[in-house]
């Protein structure tokens, strides 16, 4: 497995294999059934994180210069949507976390933390470290990051 994540409600598991297409499988643990298996990205997978916002069943997958947001319960959207950097500097994304409001934060190889909105776009970057950001976490309204520096 390249990455595994359990939804905050504990009902769902998303797993990504190491196949060259990094297949994503979503399971309903409560019902003990596989809901879907689809090809993901060909890019290497560094992290998978579920949204912490109540009743939000989104998760993201990060890798080299890309993030994909998965919407397994929202039939009005595609199953997944590629994040867009816009004017933000593109970099390898090494880690991710969501907060309780549904904002997503990613740690970049360039020392920046990117803030992603619900439309899967970077809305802000913060220079957090001189070296790559290898860990991000949220606790209440606080964002914590770690680096190799």
N, C-alpha and C positions, 0 to 999 in steps of 0.2 A: 504494500500500500504506500502511496505517495503522501496521502493526507486523509484524516478522518475527523469528523466533527459531529457533536451531538447537539441538537437544538435545545435552547434553554428550557422549553416545556418538557423535554425528555422523551417526546413521542417519535422523533425522527433522527435518522443518522444519514449523513452524506459521506461517501467514501470515494476516493479517487485512486485508481490503480496506476501501476507504472508502465502500462502498455504505451506504445508510441503515440496513441491518440488520447491518453489519459482519460479513460472512460469514467464518467461520474455515475454513481449508483445512489439512489435515494431510497431508504427503507423506512417503513412505518413500523417502529419497534412494538408499539402497543398492539397492532394487529398481526405482527410477525409476517409482513409481506414486503416484497420488493416492489416499489412503486414504478420506478423507471431506471433504465440504464441507457445513457447516451454518450456519444463521443464528446470529449471536452476539447481542450486546446492541445496542440502538439508541443507547446512550450512546457518546460520543466515546472513543477508545482512546488512552491515554497511554503504555502500556508493556506488553510481553509478556516473561516470563522463565520459563525452564525450571528445574526442581529440579536441584540439583547432587548430590543424594544418589545414590550408585551404584544402578543398576537401577530408579530412580524416574522414570517417564515423565510426571509431572505438569508442568503449566505454569500460570501465572496471567496474567490480563489485567486491567489496572487502568484506571480512568477516573473520571469525576465520581461521587463517593460510592458507588462499587461496585468489587468485585473478584469475578472469576469464576475458579474453579479448574477446570481441565480434566484429565480422567482418561482419555485416549484408550486406554490399554492395560488398564484395570481394568473388566472386564465386570460386576463386582458393584456398580458405582456408575453413576450417570447419567454421560453424556459430560461434562457440566460441572455445577458446583454453585456457587451464589452464596454468597459469604462473608458471615458475620454479625458485626456490630459488637458485639452484646450491650450491655453497659453502657458501652463505649468511645464516645467522641465521634465521630460520623460526620463525615467531611470528604472533600473531593476527594482521591483518591489519585493521586499524580503519577509514582511510580516504584516498582519492586519488585525484590527479589532473594531467592534461596533460598541457604541455606548447605548444607554437605556433609551435615548431619544431616536435611535436609528441612524445616527451619523456614523460613517465608516472612516477609519484612520489607517493609513498605511505608512510603513517605514521604508525609506528608500536607501539605496546604496550610496546616494549622494549626500546623506546626512539630513535630508528633508523629511518632514512628515506631511503627507497629503491628506486633506480633508475632503471627503466625497459626499455629495448630496444624494437624495433619493432618485434623481435623474441620472445617476452613474457618472457624474462629472466632478472634476476637481474644482472646488470653490475657493480653496485657500491652501497655501503651503507655509510651513514654519521651519526655519533653519534650527534644528534641534541639536545637532552634533557635528563635529568636524569630520568624523568618519561615519560609516554606514550605520543606519538604525536597524538593529537586529531583533528588537523586541518592543512591542507596544501593548499597553494594558489600560483599562479604564476602571475607575473606582468612583462611583457617584459622578460628580462633575469634574473629576480630575483625570488627566491624561498623563500616563507615566511612560517613559521610553528608556531604552537601553542601547548602548553602543559598545563597540570594541575599543573605544578610547580609554 
